[in-house]
Amino acid sequence: MLKNFKYLLLFLFLINSVSCATAKVEEFYDSLAPLIEERNISGAVDFASGFYDKGDKYNKLLYSLELGYLYHLNKNYKDSNDIFEKAKSLYALKDYTSTIFNNDSLLPKYYFGSDFEQAYINVFCALNYIKLRKKNEAVVEARQTNNLFNKIKISQKNAVYSDDPFIRYFMGMIYENAGSLNDAMVSYKIALRAYSDYNIAGLKVPQNLPDNLYTLYKYYSLNEEAEELKNKYPKTKEINFFDNGNFIVINYNGIAPKIIKQIIKIPFDTAWKKYYNINNDYRHKVVNEFGLSYISAAFAKYERYENKIKSFVVELSSENEPKKFYKTESFVAADIAAIMEKTLELNYRSVFHSRINRYVLAVKEIEEIRKLYEQKRGDIIKQDMLKETKAKLLENLYNETVAKISDIKASLQNLNSVDTKSWRSLPEKILMSAINLKPARYNGVIKFIDGHGRIVETKKFKVKIKKQRFRFYNL
């Protein structure tokens, strides 16, 4: 009996500590979100960096992800990589809270992130190194990504997210930009396979990918593989990478969805039969003790933000040939919102089972309390003492018993808790365009287009293209 109450007290303490940590996260996002929505990235960096130093330890990884990405957006590339390296080390933490209560309301104390988040850290770090003109360090990020995907496939046989076609394609460009052509060819091959086997976001194969792979096949005189690729992708063509350069525009489009709580309510008898169906002696006891006709459970759900920009067009003219124009359209390179939604685990059986089990355990606790009450009451009645003293002892015993039962019932009022923590400043999608150009200086304009084909925003830029190099232009 005493042991059970120790567990109950520990449960209430841990719930309180997790609630405090969750409150800190909400405080963080309440201030950060408006700054991001207003595109005040420097203000967001100032706020996030200050919060990072004083924020709670439970969500240090989450603050690291947000700050690292904000540094990246603000072009503080070295600071971004420094913070992201700290984030990588935090992924090693495995200190989850106790599961002795079999209760899903006891949320993990620490934010551990997701595999896809870890993979996209490598993308941003690689781009940071490119901007810092450290293309070989960017290759290290590509190798780390490959190791991560191999690890997931070995350790998580049924993982929803175990590879990423965009990241494989992107890392192929990182290899190629560094002159690691064989690694680039392998990465492009894996990317095409990932588009067919691991494409949980339903992405289309960008034409530039088979073009890049075909070019390397021809370079290595792998004519049979080149012909097979061209048969599968008839529009495939060889590009002039060795004399020309590639201009890549990457647009972080929109804001990733946030997790909200949704409550699902079903008849108690239906839930018992479908998700529990054990300890049937306690079904009626639970109903009678708590007056349950329905039972509710909370689940996480992603809620998307409205984003009017759906695509963009890049128009360029060379300073050497001002009357000659080049045009390329964007494609959806990565759908991060879709990855988030597909990887969100909704285990109805587990949640409803644990919910009902909490009620069953509570009934058992209450039964023990009432049994002990009757024993102590009998002992008091048998004792030879003054009537007034006996009445007072009985009254105190009754009040203590009622208080204990009330505490147990009160603890069941906070069962519908959901962990709403996620990396919120990520883009909803990554849009990308790629074009092969002669070495020169170019004047360009990017036209952002809404779902009705209307231009809603434009951005002018200048860029210098070098042969055998990828020039990444981030938005």
C-alpha angles and dihedrals in degrees: 000000000000090000091054092052090050088056090048092051091046089050092053091047094051092046088054094049092048091047090054091050091048090050089054091053092050090049088052095051095041087065099034101048098064091050092053093045089052090048089239092147096161089053090048090052092051092050097043094047091052092047091047090063096048102029123115118278093233093071101034091122092054092051089047092054093049095045094044092052093045090051087051092052090047091052093246088135099166093047089048093055093044091056094042090054088056089050091053091055091050091059087073092068114110102171104130122173121259118284096198090117095055085222124140091203088074095087124199110274093221131052106236100177127215134283091247090054091053090050093052091051085067091051093054093042091051091051090048091055091048089054089048088051092244100129094162091056087051088057089057088060089052091053091047089054091052090051091049094053091046090051093050092050091051100042100033109042094177099037113148090212112042102134139014125216094202094050091049090050092045093048088050087061090048090054092045092048089055092049094252091133098165091052089047091053091051092048092050090050091050089047092057090048090049091054088061101034108028103026099127092158094055096238124176119236107257112231091231091066099063088039091057093045093046090052092054092046088056091046091055091042091243090150097160092054090045092053092047090051092049091051090054095043105030095186091059115128138176113255126210098241097147094060097026136046134229125242113205122188115197118191120191095211122200129329125293117253119263127229117252131179121255122189119215117197125193135163111282095232090051092050092047094052095042103039108018117017096162132102088032090176087071098051095087092037091058092047093049096043096049102023091238120175093149132028126205132204131189124230134182118250132180117235116199127218121231112258120181098189110089104164145347140220125217119210121187139179126190119236086223092053106024094172094055115085132197125199133188132174128219128246132196103266097174132009102202093172090057091048090052092051095045094049095047106110114223104183101175093175094053095046097046091043092053091044093055091041090058089057091048092050089047091053090051090050091049091049090054091048092051092046091052089046092056091048094050092043090054091049091051093048091051093052120100106236142120115299092236092051092048091050091051093050091049091049092050092048091050093049092048091050093049090049093051092050091046091052091053092049091046091054088060092060092076099052096109096078123142130191102237096176117126141141096273104176093064115114119260089230139358111229118196141182129191131193134172112228140177115255107272144102114281137197113213146175129204117210116200114210132201129216091276094055094255123140106241100171140008134201127194122208145164124225138180117217121205126193119261090013136107115224110204117201113191125203 
